[in-house]
Amino acid sequence: MRLHRVVVFLLLFVLPLAKAAELQVLRGHVPNPAKQLSPLKRVESTNRLELTIALPLRNAAQLDQLLQEIYDPSSPNYHHYLTPEEFAQRFGPSQSNL
């Protein structure tokens, strides 16, 4: 069921946001162990780093329950899918995780 939650999260929340995401430059986020390393060579300026950051979901038990209901023909929530906004509000990362 955990994999199912991740797939639903990606489809409903992350992918729509990723399409609209702008290029971000991070400064001052080098972990202490990495600061002690010596560079081997200069990286070509044409190299591109693609980075994915996953934040924890909230209300995991409630999400599991909702997913079971969405796919249960006897449930009133059968095929009642959430919009990305509804999913983010109910199950997306909390402000402290942002």
C-alpha positions in Angstrom: 0.0 0.0 0.0 3.0 2.3 0.6 4.0 2.2 -3.0 0.4 3.0 -4.0 0.5 6.1 -1.8 3.8 7.2 -3.4 2.3 6.7 -6.9 -0.8 8.6 -6.0 1.2 11.4 -4.5 3.4 11.7 -7.6 0.5 11.7 -10.0 -1.7 14.1 -8.0 0.7 16.5 -6.4 4.3 16.4 -7.6 3.9 16.1 -11.4 1.6 19.0 -11.8 3.9 21.2 -9.7 7.1 19.9 -11.4 5.8 21.0 -14.8 5.3 24.6 -13.5 8.6 24.6 -11.4 11.2 27.2 -12.2 14.9 26.6 -12.2 16.2 27.0 -8.7 19.7 27.7 -7.5 20.6 26.5 -4.0 23.3 28.4 -2.2 24.7 27.6 1.3 23.3 24.1 1.4 26.5 22.1 1.3 26.6 19.4 4.1 29.6 19.6 6.4 31.2 16.3 5.3 31.1 17.6 1.7 32.8 20.8 2.6 35.9 18.7 3.6 36.2 17.1 0.2 38.7 18.2 -2.5 37.3 18.7 -6.0 38.8 16.3 -8.6 38.2 18.5 -11.6 36.0 21.4 -12.8 32.7 20.3 -14.1 31.7 21.4 -17.6 29.3 24.3 -17.6 27.1 22.3 -20.0 26.5 19.6 -17.3 23.0 19.7 -15.8 22.0 18.3 -12.4 18.4 17.0 -12.1 17.4 16.7 -8.5 14.2 15.3 -7.0 13.2 16.1 -3.4 10.5 14.1 -1.7 8.8 15.4 1.4 6.9 13.2 3.8 3.2 12.9 3.5 0.8 13.6 6.4 -2.0 11.5 7.6 -0.7 8.2 6.1 -3.3 6.0 7.8 -6.1 8.2 6.5 -4.6 8.2 3.0 -4.5 4.4 3.1 -8.1 4.3 4.1 -9.1 6.7 1.4 -7.3 4.7 -1.3 -9.1 1.6 -0.2 -12.4 3.4 -0.3 -11.7 4.9 -3.8 -11.2 1.4 -5.2 -14.0 -0.3 -3.3 -17.2 -0.4 -5.3 -19.3 -0.6 -2.1 -17.8 2.6 -0.7 -19.5 6.0 -1.1 -16.0 7.3 -2.1 -15.7 4.8 -5.0 -14.0 6.7 -7.9 -14.2 10.0 -6.0 -10.7 11.2 -6.7 -9.1 14.2 -5.1 -7.9 17.2 -7.0 -4.2 18.0 -6.6 -5.2 20.9 -4.3 -7.4 18.7 -2.1 -4.7 16.0 -1.9 -2.0 18.6 -1.0 -4.3 20.1 1.7 -5.1 16.8 3.3 -2.0 14.7 2.8 0.8 17.0 1.5 3.8 18.0 3.6 3.2 20.3 6.6 4.7 23.7 6.8 7.4 22.5 9.1 8.6 20.1 6.3 8.8 22.8 3.7 
